[in-house]
């Protein structure tokens, strides 16, 4: 069974990230907005990355390699359990909960900020950083919601 394991965001008006960690707020539910991402997210609205999505199982493996994987510390916003999102292709869609639909844009490649926080190069986590997605149908999502994959 594929489910939402975690949701985090950076609230609008929040303090900048610390030098060695992302400041993220965990949520039990969130409203996904077309073209924006998580409602109220300071990082929302970027057409290249409404959402950062990772796999729970991948985060567990990265933790064993010394990565900081507490919620949001890999730069992710949504964690999915039971699906290797790294195997998704551009255009694949995920139905999350009863209403929301997101579409994969690309695989995540990391950035200098990621490297600074993790103390490792993005190349060391290449292919395991999840995907960037856009919201194509707005809706509420909740931790524990079912997720269904469909081809784009």
C-alpha positions in Angstrom: 0.0 0.0 0.0 1.4 3.4 -1.0 0.8 6.2 1.5 1.9 9.7 2.5 4.4 9.3 5.3 5.3 13.0 5.9 4.4 16.5 4.9 6.5 19.6 5.7 6.7 23.2 4.5 8.4 26.5 5.2 5.7 28.9 6.2 5.5 32.3 4.5 7.1 35.0 6.7 9.3 32.4 8.5 12.9 33.0 9.4 15.6 32.1 6.9 17.1 28.6 7.1 20.0 28.1 9.5 23.5 27.6 8.1 23.4 23.8 8.8 19.8 22.9 8.5 16.5 23.6 6.7 13.8 25.1 9.0 10.6 23.2 8.1 7.3 22.8 9.9 5.7 19.4 9.9 2.0 19.2 8.9 -0.7 16.5 9.4 -2.6 17.9 6.4 -2.0 20.5 3.7 -3.8 22.1 0.8 -2.1 21.6 -2.5 -2.7 24.5 -4.9 -2.3 24.3 -8.7 0.7 26.2 -9.8 1.8 26.9 -6.3 2.4 23.7 -4.2 1.6 23.6 -0.5 -0.7 26.5 0.4 1.3 29.0 2.5 4.7 27.6 1.6 7.4 30.3 1.3 9.0 28.2 -1.4 5.7 27.8 -3.4 5.0 29.0 -6.9 8.2 28.1 -8.7 7.0 26.4 -12.0 10.1 24.1 -11.9 9.4 22.9 -8.4 6.0 23.2 -6.8 6.9 20.2 -4.7 9.9 18.1 -3.7 8.9 14.5 -3.2 11.0 11.6 -1.8 10.5 8.0 -0.9 10.5 6.9 2.8 12.6 3.8 2.0 15.2 6.0 0.2 15.4 8.3 3.2 16.0 5.3 5.5 18.9 4.1 3.3 20.4 7.7 3.2 20.2 7.9 7.0 22.3 4.8 7.3 24.9 6.6 5.1 25.1 9.5 7.5 22.6 11.9 5.9 20.4 14.1 8.1 16.9 12.7 7.2 14.6 14.1 9.8 11.5 15.6 8.1 12.5 18.3 5.6 16.2 17.9 6.0 16.8 16.5 2.6 14.9 19.4 1.1 11.8 17.3 0.6 8.2 18.4 1.3 6.3 15.2 0.9 7.5 11.7 1.7 5.8 8.7 0.1 6.0 5.2 1.7 5.8 2.2 -0.5 6.8 3.7 -3.8 10.3 4.4 -5.2 9.7 7.8 -6.6 13.2 7.7 -8.2 11.7 5.3 -10.8 9.0 7.8 -11.8 9.4 9.5 -15.2 8.6 13.0 -16.3 4.8 13.2 -16.9 3.9 10.4 -14.4 1.1 11.5 -12.1 0.3 10.7 -8.4 -3.2 10.9 -7.1 -2.8 11.9 -3.4 -5.8 11.4 -1.2 -9.3 12.1 -2.6 -8.6 15.1 -4.8 -5.0 16.2 -5.4 -3.0 15.2 -8.4 0.7 16.0 -8.9 2.8 15.5 -12.0 6.5 14.7 -12.1 8.6 17.4 -13.8 12.1 16.0 -13.3 14.4 14.2 -10.9 16.0 16.3 -8.2 19.7 16.9 -8.6 20.5 18.9 -5.4 22.1 22.3 -5.0 24.9 24.1 -3.2 22.5 24.6 -0.2 21.8 20.9 0.0 25.6 20.2 0.0 26.2 22.8 2.7 23.5 21.3 5.0 24.3 17.6 4.4 28.1 18.0 4.3 28.2 15.8 1.2 28.2 16.5 -2.5 24.9 16.2 -4.4 26.7 13.7 -6.6 26.9 11.3 -3.6 23.1 11.2 -3.4 22.6 11.3 -7.2 19.5 9.4 -8.4 18.2 9.1 -4.8 16.9 12.6 -4.2 13.4 12.1 -5.4 11.5 14.2 -7.9 10.3 17.7 -8.5 6.6 17.9 -9.2 3.8 20.3 -10.0 0.3 20.4 -8.7 -2.2 19.8 -11.6 -5.3 19.3 -9.5 -5.7 21.1 -6.1 -6.9 19.3 -3.0 -6.3 18.5 0.6 -3.8 15.8 1.5 -3.1 14.2 4.9 -0.4 12.1 6.4 -1.6 8.5 5.9 -3.5 9.3 2.6 -3.4 6.7 -0.1 -1.3 7.5 -3.2 -2.0 6.0 -6.6 0.4 6.2 -9.6 -0.8 6.8 -13.1 1.1 7.3 -16.4 1.3 10.8 -17.8 
